[in-house]
Amino acid sequence: MQPQPAVPESPEDATGGPSGVVASAGATETSEEVPAEGWTALPETVRERIAELAAAAVGKLPVADVPRQLRPVAKFAPAKRAKLGGTALLTALGESSQFRVAVTEWLRDHRKDALDPNAPDSVAAAAAAVLLGEAGAAGRVRLVAKNAEETALRAERDAALARNQRLETELAQLREELREAKEIAGSARGERDAEVEKLLKRLREQGVQLRQAKDAVAEAHARLESGGAESAEEIKALKAQLDRERQRVATERARAEKAVTDAEIARQSAREARQADEVRLGLLLDTIEGAVGGLRRELSVSARGQRPADMVRGATSGLGAGGKIQDVTALDRHLALPNVHLIVDGYNVTKTGYPELALSDQRDRLIHQLSALAARTSAEVTVVFDGAGVLSVPAAVPRGVRVLFSERGVLADDVIRSLVAAEPPGRPMVVASTDRAVADSVRGKGAHPVPSAVLVSRLSRV
C-alpha cells in the first residue's frame, strides 16, 4: 500500500496565509488538506484521476490562477496534459491552495459529478474527497490502496496457479512422450535383435555348407588318388564351388557384422534420446519445484518445527549431557555438530577479550566476529547483552547472529537460562560464559559451558 498523506493542523500556502482560507470567491474552509509532498504519494489510480481532472481544468482557467511552472503544461494538447504533466499538476495542487481552489471551482461549475465523494467508483470518490479536503479523504485513499493491493495479489495468485497448471500439463505430456519414445526404442531393439539372429542363423548354415564342401573336396582328392585323371575336372569344379562358398560366407559375415554395428548404434541413439528426455523432465521438475516454492512463500506455508526424532526420550547425542568444554579443539568439535546452538554471554566475553574498548565498540567487535564464526560453522548463534544503561542498540546486525538485550530489571544471565530452557531436549547447545552460576545452571539442562577465554581464542582465528 502507498504511504498515506498526513493531515496537518494549519499548513501555510505559497502566499504565507492559512491554506484553509482562500481569497477566491466561493471558497470554503476545508476540514482536511493533503501536504504538498503527499499528493505525489497517493495511490497511482487516485493520482491519475486527479491529474486528469486538473488537466481538464488548467486549460480553461485564467492565467492568474495557474502557477508559473504549470503555464507550459496548460499549452499542451488536452490529451497530453495528464500524461506528460501529471506530476507537475499534482505538485502544483499540493503547493498552491489558490490553484487547487480554482480547479475545484471549475470542476464544480463544469463537471460537478467529478466532485461527488460518494460516487460508486471508489477511485473517483477518493479523488473527489482529496480535492474537497474532506475529513474522510485519508480513509478513502487507504481503501483504494488496499483494493489495488488485493487485486494485484489475486492476479499474482491466479497467474501462479495457471502457471502451475500449465507446467503440470507439460509434465504429463513429456511423460507420455517419454513412454512413447521408450516403446519405439524397445520395438527398434526387438527388430534389430531379430535381424541379427536371422543373419547369425544364415551364417551358421553357411558354415555347415562350407564344412560339407571341404568334406567333398577331401572325398574328391581321395577319388583322384584312386581314380586317376578322370576326377581332375570334378576336383576343379569343387574347388571353384568352394571359393564361391567362401566368398558368399565372407559377404554374409560382413552383413552380419554391419547389422550388429547398426543395432549398437540404434541402442546408443535410444539411450541418448532417453537421457535427453530425462534431462528435459528434470528441468521441468526443477521449474515446478520453483513454482511450488514460490507458492509456499506467497501463502506462508512452512514445514519447520520440532522433528519427531527431536522428541524421542531415553537417548542422547552421545556427547555426555552438560560436559564442560576446556579448549578450542573441543569447542570446534561441538560447533561442528548438526543444528548446534551457540549462546554467548556478551559482556562477559568482551570484558575477557578486549576490556579496554568502549561498550558499544565491544558489542560491534563481538557481533562481527560471531557472524564470521556462524558463516564457517553453520551454527545458530545468539548473543545476549545486559540491557541496563544501553542508550542505543544497533539498527542492523550482521547476517547469522541473533542479538538480544535484557529488559529493564532482567539480568542477561536469566535470559541465557531461559534460552537454554526453551530448546528441545537433545539439541546440542554451547554456552560461552565465565560466570560459574550460569555455567552450573545451564549444564544441568544439557548445555555445554565453555569459558569466555576459549571462545575469545577461537574468535581470534576467524
C-alpha positions, 0 to 999 in steps of 0.5 A: 500500500502507498504511504498515506498523506498526513493531515496537518493542523494549519499548513501555510500556502505559497502566499504565507496565509492559512491554506484553509482560507482562500481569497477566491470567491466561493471558497470554503474552509476545508476540514482536511488538506493533503501536504504538498509532498503527499499528493505525489504519494497517493495511490497511482489510480487516485493520482491519475484521476486527479491529474486528469481532472486538473488537466481538464481544468488548467486549460480553461482557467485564467492565467492568474490562477495557474502557477508559473511552472504549470503555464507550459503544461496548460499549452499542451494538447488536452490529451497530453496534459495528464500524461506528460504533466501529471506530476507537475499538476499534482505538485502544483495542487499540493503547493498552491491552495489558490490553484487547487481552489480554482480547479475545484471551482471549475470542476464544480461549475463544469463537471460537478459529478467529478466532485461527488465523494460518494460516487460508486467508483471508489477511485473517483470518490477518493479523488473527489474527497482529496480535492474537497479536503474532506475529513474522510479523504485519508480513509478513502485513499487507504481503501483504494490502496488496499483494493489495488493491493488485493487485486494485484495479489489475486492476479499474482495468485491466479497467474501462479496457479495457471502457471502451475497448471500449465507446467503440470500439463507439460509434465504429463505430456513429456511423460507420455512422450517419454513412454512413447519414445521408450516403446519405439526404442524397445520395438527398434531393439526387438527388430534389430535383435531379430535381424541379427539372429536371422543373419547369425542363423544364415551364417551358421548354415553357411558354415555347415555348407562350407564344412560339407564342401571341404568334406567333398573336396577331401572325398574328391582328392581321395577319388583322384588318388584312386581314380586317376585323371578322370576326377581332375575336372570334378576336383576343379569344379569343387574347388571353384564351388568352394571359393564361391562358398567362401566368398558368399560366407565372407559377404554374409559375415560382413552383413552380419557384422554391419547389422550388429554395428547398426543395432549398437548404434540404434541402442546408443541413439535410444539411450541418448534420446532417453537421457535427453528426455530425462534431462528435459523432465528434470528441468521441468521438475526443477521449474515446478519445484520453483513454482511450488516454492514460490507458492509456499512463500506467497501463502506462508506455508512452512514445514519447520518445527520440532522433528519427531526424532527431536522428541524421542526420550531415553537417548542422547547425542552421545556427547555426555549431557552438560560436559564442560568444554576446556579448549578450542579443539573441543569447542570446534568439535561441538560447533561442528555438530548438526543444528548446534546452538551457540549462546554467548554471554556478551559482556562477559566475553568482551570484558575477557577479550578486549576490556579496554574498548568502549561498550558499544565498540565491544558489542560491534567487535563481538557481533562481527566476529560471531557472524564470521564464526556462524558463516564457517560453522553453520551454527545458530548463534545468539548473543545476549547483552545486559540491557541496563544503561544501553542508550542505543542498540544497533539498527542492523546486525550482521547476517547469522547472529541473533542479538538480544538485550535484557529488559529493564530489571532482567539480568542477561544471565536469566535470559541465557537460562531461559534460552537454554530452557526453551530448546528441545531436549537433545539439541546440542547447545554451547554456552560461552560464559565465565560466570560459574552460576550460569555455567552450573545452571545451564549444564544441568539442562544439557548445555555445554559451558565453555569459558569466555577465554576459549571462545575469545581464542577461537574468535581470534582465528576467524 
